[in-house]
Amino acid sequence: MIEDREFFETLVQNGSDAIVSIDEDSEIVFANEAVERVFGYTPEEVEGEPLTVIMPERFEDAHFDGVESYLETGERALDWNDIHLPAVHKNGHEMQLSITFEEHRFGEERYFSGIMRDVTERVARERELKRQNEQLEKFASIVSHDLRDPLNAARATLALAKAERDESEYLDELEGIHDRMEALVEDVLELTKQGQAVGEPEPVDLAEVVDEAWQTAGEETATLRVVDELGVVRADHERLRSLLENLIGNAVRHAGDYPTVEVGSLADGFYVADDGPGIPADEREAVFDYGYTTESDGTGFGLNIVQTIAEAHGWSVRATESESGGARFDFTGVGR
């Protein structure tokens, strides 16, 4: 520790950001009062400690190598102005900092100060904005390709219908094309909805939501079987209903003429299964990919939506095989 603190105190007279100064050995020789607000440590707790006390362990070697190289060569290994680096709070969680480094000489000694600002929330917002922009790019792809194809087909079919007296066949094709477009639009709207944050989870009767989803996505030729007492889960009611509607609709479309959809409980969640042909083992991860489909008229969004909703709740979803050889989707990590 150095005895004369006046030099270091002048560095923080007009600043509100955390400032930490170290010597050539990376020992903290000064910390201002804002350090407690940012890191949870009082200045007295960190002064005299190595800088690694507020540094993620995985960066320690790089830090010491960088300091040693700079002292020998004068060449900086990174930008010193407003660089983003992670740090560790006293309670153990990581945060993102914006740091500007400065070098100072005091007598014959060299010291380095980091002026630090917690930008964790800003970085999180930027990441969310990036995710939303990526989602919008997907939507642009849908509009430019997936919707354009049926529109072109509709125009061609309409032209044929106008050229023929017997228009019934072409009008049936047009009706199918428009149904396809409607399904695409519905899925795009659903993806947009899922891009929004999940609402505050609340206790939801899972069996009731299953029944609501069945009323929307089930069919008279299909059978719903609830094999356990499903109980109450903590979820956003509307998002959970969307998840179940997509799974039920998927089963109704792909599990055969008279499918049975089964919903049961797990130790830390629930599952939805059917008695259809199932999903090949080597495709069970790919089915959640955006745009993945094995049907010529499928959009490939349904299971991607399911995964998006599950992950937004903090749940895990896994595709596997049902007892009858059909598809089964296990949801775990579900709060109750």
PyMOL commands that set and color helices and strands:
alter all, ss='L'
color gray80, all
select helices_A, chain A and resi 6-10+34-39+43-46+51-54+57-73+120-146+148-163+168-194+206-217+237-254+281-283+286-288+302-313
alter helices_A, ss='H'
color red, helices_A
select strands_A, chain A and resi 18-22+28-31+83-88+94-106+109-118+202-205+223-226+232-235+260-266+269-274+316-321+327-332
alter strands_A, ss='S'
color yellow, strands_A
deselect
rebuild
show_as cartoon
